[in-house]
């Protein structure tokens, strides 16, 4: 029987492989949370090969900081949804 760490490594390997083929959206409670993509695609976005832009958090435009801050929760804050028991 495979160990838990072995299964986790295999799952991560598969996700890295798939991220090389296309962007992957990771969700939490069926809501998009993160995007996993190849470094090459990220660099293409960052260097202007794509109309979207990428910023370091410290260089983020003020309007984006406000949107980002509105979505942030304090570490350890419990999330509660009405459909959960």
DACOR-V732846 format. One record per backbone hydrogen bond with DSSP energy under -0.5 kcal/mol. NH is the residue of the N-H (numbers start at 1). CO is the residue of the C=O. If there is no record, write none. Layout:
# DACOR-V732846
nh: <NH & NH>
co: <CO & CO>
This chain:
# DACOR-V732846
nh: <7 & 8 & 9 & 10 & 11 & 12 & 13 & 14 & 15 & 16 & 17 & 18 & 19 & 20 & 20 & 21 & 21 & 22 & 24 & 26 & 26 & 28 & 31 & 33 & 34 & 36 & 37 & 38 & 42 & 43 & 44 & 45 & 46 & 47 & 48 & 49 & 59 & 60 & 64 & 65 & 66 & 67 & 68 & 69 & 70 & 71 & 71 & 72 & 77 & 84>
co: <3 & 4 & 5 & 6 & 7 & 8 & 9 & 10 & 11 & 12 & 13 & 14 & 15 & 16 & 17 & 17 & 18 & 18 & 36 & 24 & 34 & 31 & 28 & 26 & 26 & 24 & 35 & 19 & 38 & 39 & 40 & 41 & 42 & 43 & 45 & 44 & 56 & 57 & 61 & 61 & 62 & 63 & 64 & 65 & 66 & 67 & 68 & 68 & 74 & 81>
